[in-house]
Amino acid sequence: MLTPYRRHLETCPHRSKGRAYTKCPCPIHCDGFVGDQRIRQSMDTTNWARARRRADKIEEEVSSGRVRKSIADAAAAFLSDRQIEDSTSRKYRRIMRRLTEFTAREGLEAVDRITLSNLDAYRCGRSLNALSWSKELQLLRTFFSFCVKRKWCEENPAKDMRMPSDPKPRPREPYTQQEITSILAACGTFGRGAYERLRAQAMILLLRRYGLRVSDVVTLERDRVRDGRIFVHAMKNGAALWLPLWPDVKAALEILPAPHDAPADCKYFFWTGSGFRESVIKVACRTLRAVFRKSGVKNATSHRFRHTLATELLVHGGSIEDVANILGDSPAIIRKHYAKWSVAYQLRTLELLERIHGTPAAQEEIADVSAMVSTVEMVAKVGVEPTRTVKYARF
């Protein structure tokens, strides 16, 4: 049986009276045995009745065999269960670390002690915009759902938190031709030598022509370029997607210097194949940021090349599914993020409507409808003349 008691603070004037003295506002803890298991923990309250109820609940949980999982252990189990990319794993670990540090400051030891009020306090301590908080809240919901399924807690407190209303990412406009020219020109002037300039030029052209991600560019293998084509990725149905090898890309790859300290049989264009993949991606990102700064293009990022290619494909008649296959995304993602209403897209829509309604047959049809409408007479205070007599008051 668990016995609640006051754990007197150092400033409590009744500390010398021991734990038997209860007429003070010091925090309440419990101590005792439930079966063969000893339980010693804080009740997280100074209210005696509330502490008694919590002690009874702990006894019931331990008697029923429910495992009380610490937040740190639950977070470690959750992270080890995720099969995700390293970049996503770092984001997950960062959020779990912040949650663990917050609960430690609040004195919350087990997962089942976290309530909606605790998560509200956690949210107030986070300076995030609506989009970032919506992603973090979704991860917290997944984490507590993971704990509920393993019976480490009874309910998912994050599920009751309100999701921000319609969080929208900052829109990215496609590059103009002038901006692309400025970025390519910057590849030849930034840095200190031909090695990094030729590598930057090849990376920019791969981003521009094929809408690749930086990680796909730096890990591009040499055997993926052959017979005048380049293998981009496998589509959703497992089929390989080969695209034309454009002359400027071919020329840039032919003069591309081998990576420093690369073996003679290195199979990559930009990577030696040794070391961490994330390290070479970081180096490539720093190189691209230096090129963008040198170009003077405002808000230039590598990801904008994907928006540019997607917009060009849609403007020239490509379907959502075509763009999804080329970029390696789902059609839903293309509709949400890439099918933006640009000036070029608007001009294509106007051209499409002109092709439909600008034909002679369409003009004759519109003229017939206009003549028919002109014969309809309007009645004052009534509108279109009715086909039969009706009472004005009930019309």
Secondary structure, 3 states (H helix, E strand, C coil): CEEEEECCCCCCCCHHHCCCCCCCCCCEEEEEEECCEEEEEECCCCCHHHHHHHHHHHHHHHHCCCCCCEHHHHHHHHHHHCCCCHHHHHHHHHHHHHHHHHHHHHCCCEHHHCCHHHHHHHHHCCCCCHHHHHHHHHHHHHHHHHHHHCCCCCCCHHHHCCCCCCCCCCCCCCCCHHHHHHHHHHHCCCCCCHHHHHHHHHHHHHHHHHCCCHHHHHCCEHHHEECCEEEEEECCCCCEEEEECCHHHHHHHHCCCCCCCCCCCCCECCCCCCCCHHHHHHHHHHHHHHHHHHHCCCCCCCCHHHHHHHHHHHHCCCCHHHHHHHHCCCHHHHHHHHCCCCHHHHHHHHHHHHHHHCCHHHHHHHHHHHHHHHCCCEECCCEECCCCCCCHHHC
